[in-house]
Amino acid sequence: MARIVLTNWLSQRFAGGESEIEASAGTVRQLIAELDGRFPGIGAELKGGMAIAIDGEIFPDPFLEPIRAD
């Protein structure tokens, strides 16, 4: 499972303070859908212009980027 790290703002607003989450999605689009199912409303925030980094690299258009299990 991939380890997802939320910013403090996202963590506090949507995830009840939980800042590290594990997910099994294969792409960023699937990950956002999975997170939105767990934390309603976070998906719209992530799609609305948040920077998304995978393994430390920031992607300007990340929705089809693959996510490795590790």
Backbone as JSON, one array per atom type, in Angstrom:
{
  "sequence": "MARIVLTNWLSQRFAGGESEIEASAGTVRQLIAELDGRFPGIGAELKGGMAIAIDGEIFPDPFLEPIRAD",
  "N": [[0.83, -1.19, 0.0], [0.4, 2.25, -0.7], [1.82, 5.11, 0.93], [0.22, 7.96, 1.99], [0.64, 11.36, 2.48], [-0.87, 13.98, 4.0], [-1.29, 17.53, 3.82], [-1.12, 19.73, 6.63], [-3.36, 21.41, 6.73], [-5.28, 20.06, 5.07], [-5.43, 17.71, 6.5], [-6.47, 18.54, 9.01], [-8.9, 19.74, 8.23], [-10.35, 17.78, 6.76], [-9.68, 15.13, 7.5], [-9.82, 14.65, 10.21], [-7.5, 15.25, 11.62], [-5.74, 13.25, 11.01], [-2.77, 12.58, 9.43], [-1.17, 10.88, 7.92], [-1.87, 8.36, 5.68], [-2.78, 5.16, 4.45], [-3.18, 3.77, 1.22], [-4.54, 1.94, -1.56], [-4.71, 2.58, -4.25], [-4.24, 2.71, -7.84], [-3.73, 4.83, -9.54], [-3.46, 8.44, -9.49], [-5.97, 9.6, -9.86], [-7.68, 7.48, -9.06], [-6.85, 7.32, -6.43], [-7.69, 9.81, -5.38], [-10.46, 9.45, -5.56], [-10.75, 7.31, -3.77], [-9.85, 8.51, -1.35], [-11.79, 10.53, -1.15], [-14.04, 9.01, -0.68], [-13.48, 8.1, 1.87], [-13.04, 10.46, 3.27], [-15.2, 12.69, 2.92], [-15.49, 15.35, 0.6], [-12.81, 16.0, 0.37], [-11.89, 15.25, -2.11], [-12.82, 17.14, -4.04], [-11.35, 19.33, -3.21], [-8.71, 18.5, -3.69], [-8.79, 18.18, -6.46], [-9.12, 20.76, -7.2], [-6.82, 22.31, -7.6], [-4.7, 21.77, -5.89], [-1.29, 21.04, -5.24], [0.23, 18.03, -6.19], [2.4, 15.56, -5.18], [4.45, 12.85, -6.07], [6.46, 10.5, -4.73], [8.17, 12.6, -4.04], [8.32, 14.18, -6.31], [6.77, 16.83, -7.94], [3.77, 17.0, -9.72], [2.2, 18.66, -12.38], [-0.13, 17.94, -13.75], [-1.48, 15.48, -12.59], [-3.37, 13.36, -12.71], [-3.5, 10.89, -14.13], [-1.19, 9.68, -13.46], [0.74, 6.88, -12.43], [0.68, 5.11, -9.3], [2.91, 3.61, -7.24], [2.92, 0.63, -5.25], [4.62, 0.83, -3.12]],
  "CA": [[0.0, 0.0, 0.0], [1.13, 3.52, -0.75], [1.64, 6.0, 2.08], [-0.22, 9.28, 1.58], [0.87, 12.37, 3.51], [-1.71, 15.15, 3.78], [-0.85, 18.76, 4.46], [-1.79, 19.98, 7.91], [-4.67, 22.0, 6.46], [-6.17, 18.99, 4.62], [-5.58, 16.78, 7.62], [-7.38, 19.12, 10.0], [-10.22, 20.05, 7.66], [-11.09, 16.64, 6.22], [-9.3, 13.8, 8.0], [-9.84, 14.59, 11.67], [-6.15, 15.35, 12.15], [-4.91, 12.14, 10.51], [-1.94, 13.17, 8.38], [-0.6, 9.82, 7.09], [-2.92, 7.41, 5.35], [-2.38, 4.16, 3.47], [-4.19, 3.55, 0.19], [-4.12, 0.94, -2.54], [-5.08, 3.05, -5.59], [-3.2, 2.55, -8.85], [-3.45, 6.13, -10.16], [-3.85, 9.58, -8.65], [-7.43, 9.74, -9.98], [-8.27, 6.47, -8.18], [-6.53, 7.71, -5.06], [-8.58, 10.9, -4.98], [-11.78, 8.86, -5.35], [-10.67, 6.54, -2.52], [-9.79, 9.45, -0.24], [-13.07, 11.21, -1.04], [-14.95, 8.06, -0.05], [-13.14, 8.05, 3.31], [-13.09, 11.82, 3.82], [-16.03, 13.44, 1.96], [-15.12, 16.73, 0.33], [-11.37, 16.16, 0.1], [-11.66, 15.07, -3.54], [-13.0, 18.42, -4.72], [-10.23, 20.2, -2.83], [-7.52, 18.03, -4.39], [-8.96, 18.44, -7.89], [-9.24, 22.2, -7.41], [-5.58, 23.05, -7.74], [-3.66, 21.39, -4.93], [-0.11, 20.38, -5.81], [0.33, 16.62, -5.83], [3.75, 15.04, -5.38], [4.61, 11.41, -5.98], [7.87, 10.22, -4.43], [8.92, 13.84, -3.96], [8.26, 14.93, -7.56], [5.48, 17.5, -8.09], [3.18, 16.83, -11.04], [1.21, 19.69, -12.65], [-1.35, 17.29, -14.23], [-1.13, 14.16, -12.07], [-4.5, 12.47, -12.53], [-3.28, 9.55, -14.67], [0.1, 9.18, -13.01], [0.64, 5.67, -11.63], [1.16, 5.13, -7.92], [3.44, 2.31, -6.87], [2.45, 0.12, -3.95], [5.57, 1.17, -2.06]],
  "C": [[0.88, 1.25, 0.0], [0.83, 4.34, 0.5], [1.35, 7.39, 1.56], [0.0, 10.23, 2.74], [0.06, 13.61, 3.14], [-1.07, 16.37, 4.43], [-1.63, 18.93, 5.76], [-3.2, 20.52, 7.7], [-5.67, 20.93, 6.02], [-6.46, 18.01, 5.76], [-6.6, 17.29, 8.63], [-8.79, 19.3, 9.45], [-11.03, 18.82, 7.27], [-10.84, 15.31, 6.93], [-9.23, 13.71, 9.51], [-8.45, 14.6, 12.29], [-5.22, 14.23, 11.71], [-4.09, 12.66, 9.33], [-1.28, 12.13, 7.48], [-1.62, 8.72, 6.94], [-2.34, 6.4, 4.37], [-3.52, 3.94, 2.5], [-3.64, 2.58, -0.85], [-4.47, 1.32, -3.97], [-3.9, 2.91, -6.55], [-2.83, 3.83, -9.57], [-3.89, 7.23, -9.21], [-5.37, 9.77, -8.7], [-8.13, 8.74, -9.07], [-8.03, 6.8, -6.72], [-7.46, 8.8, -4.56], [-9.98, 10.36, -4.71], [-11.82, 8.06, -4.04], [-10.65, 7.46, -1.3], [-11.12, 10.16, -0.04], [-14.13, 10.29, -0.43], [-14.74, 7.98, 1.45], [-13.34, 9.39, 3.99], [-13.88, 12.71, 2.86], [-15.62, 14.91, 1.86], [-13.66, 16.92, -0.03], [-11.08, 16.04, -1.4], [-11.78, 16.37, -4.31], [-11.84, 19.37, -4.43], [-8.96, 19.79, -3.59], [-7.6, 18.3, -5.88], [-8.93, 19.93, -8.2], [-7.94, 22.95, -7.42], [-4.51, 22.77, -6.71], [-2.48, 20.78, -5.68], [-0.07, 18.95, -5.3], [1.73, 16.14, -6.17], [3.72, 13.53, -5.2], [6.09, 11.14, -5.83], [8.73, 11.48, -4.5], [8.9, 14.68, -5.22], [6.85, 15.51, -7.72], [5.02, 17.39, -9.55], [2.11, 17.89, -11.28], [-0.14, 19.1, -13.11], [-1.26, 15.81, -13.86], [-2.2, 13.07, -12.2], [-4.32, 11.06, -13.11], [-1.93, 8.96, -14.28], [-0.07, 7.91, -12.17], [1.21, 5.88, -10.23], [1.64, 3.72, -7.6], [2.94, 1.91, -5.49], [3.38, 0.51, -2.82], [5.78, 2.65, -1.98]]
}
